[in-house]
Amino acid sequence: MSSRFLSSLVHRRAACTLMAAMAAAFAVPAMAQAWPDRPVKLVSPWPPGGSNDTFSRLLATRLTTTLGQPVVVENRPGATGTLGVGQVARAPADGYLLVMGSSPTHATATSIYPQLNYNPVKDFAPITLVGSSANALVVHPSVPARTVAELIALAKAKPGTLTYASTGNGSSQHLSAELFKAMAGVDMLHVPYKGAAPAISDIVAGHINLGFHNMVDVLPHVKAGTLRALAVTSSTRARPLPDVPTIAESGVPGYMAEVWFGVFAPAHTPRPIVERLNREIVAALADPEIRSKFDAAGMSVVGNSPDEFARYVQEEVTKWSDIVRRADVKPN
């Protein structure tokens, strides 16, 4: 084989490699420019009827209009939200499958589940932090406690007999209660459920004594008198329940626990798609009509940049890993 032929072959292969690289480089912008050309799915990794589902549907309705394609909420519950989140982590990074993540799935899960099949930081492209919400400490009306101080006294008089319902190990409801137990020095029995709706239903029915649940989930029951709100878990009083004190001002100084929600895409989703989604969601959150619905549900709306959200998630992972370790939280 002549040296001239070898040289020609090498040049041809180099040219083909360069053309392939150029084609790949142009493919991503072209795909991003055409996006979306079919329906987009927004996964809510919890059952229908809960706060994650409610917030997902509020955004999906607005995005359907602004993106020009249907944005469909798909519930994929299980394993304290990690089942649906893990499925999105392994999905194609094309912008057609998103997830409404939250503090349980992206801040605490990695410390609770040793075999978690996704990395909450490396496996996702953060879109924006939607907002945060306080939980409310609610009890069944039959519980003889009308204040946090009375509840603490009752729990200390009957250690291990009061039951509280959560949406699963490592959920915000669970960790809010565990933090309360540690700081108030009480012992209560944890009863995990697979979602907010069944957990709250059993508190309303009197099968479970109490729970620390998202504002949007318990407000109708508090207003109807089927649940009694003793306090909220935030550092300041919540707008939907202005007369209900915080746990910190009710005899447990320094107590604060909130749940946050944010939209994620799979890692390596093209940056133009991430930025488009960010613009549309932040604009939706700024809309007075939509914002009022989030406010009514007890959500403090944020709406930040993808980079700001990425830093926030990393900080939350670090913060809650210590709390999970001290509470010795184990998987279901």
C-alpha positions, 0 to 999 in steps of 0.5 A: 500500500503506497504512502500516498494512498495511506495519506489520502485515507487518513485525510478522508477519515479525518474529514469524516470525523470533523463532519460528524463532529460538526453535525453533532454540534449543530444537531443540539441547537436545531433540536432546541430551536424546534422544541417543543413539537409534541406534548411535554410530560411533567411528572408528579412523583406523588399520588393525585390530590397532594401538594406536589400534584396541585402545584404541578397542574397549576404550572402545566395549565399555564405552560400548555398555553405559552409553549404551544403544546400540551403539558400533561401531568403524569403521577408516578408515585412510590418510594417517597417520591424517588420512584418517579424521580429516578425514571426521569433521571434515566429519560432522554435529555430532550426536554419532553419529560420533566419532574416536579422535585422537592426537598424529600426527593432532592435534598434528603433521599440521598442520605436515607436510601443507600441504594438510591438509583439517581444522584439528585445533583449530577443526574438533573438539569435544574430549571427553577425553584418554584417555592417553599411551603410550611407544614402545619401541625394538625391533630384530630379534634379528639386529641385533648391538646389545643396548643403545642405546649399541651401536645408536648405535655400529653406526649410526655405523659404517654410516651410512644402512644401518640401516632403521627402520619407522614407520606413516607420515611424521609418525607418533609412530613416525617422529618418535620415530626422527627425534628419536633420530637428531638427538640421537644424531647418527646416520643411519638409513633411514626405511621408512614403512608404512600401519599398525603391523601391517605395519610390525612384521611386517616387523621381526619377519621381519627385512626391517627392522632396527628401529622405535620402536613403541607398547607394545601393538603390540610387547609380545607380540613382545618376550615371545616373543623375536621382537623385542628391546627396547633402550629406551623413549621415555618419561621414566620406565620403562614398567610393562609393561617395568620392566627396559628402560631409557629412551633418556634413561638409555641415553646420550641425555640429555633424550630423551623422546617419547610418543604420546597418544590422545583422543576427539573429536567434530565442532566444534559438537556440542551441549555436553550431548552432549560433556559426557555423552560426557566423563562416560561415558568418564572413568568408564570409564577409572576402572573398575579392570577397564578401567584394568588393560587400558590399564595392561597395554598400556602406556597411562598413563590420564588422563581430563580435562575437554573444556576441559582437553583443548582446551588440551592439544591447542593446546599439543601443536600448538605444541610439535611444530611446532618439532620437525617443522620442525627434522627437516624432515619431509615428507608420504609 
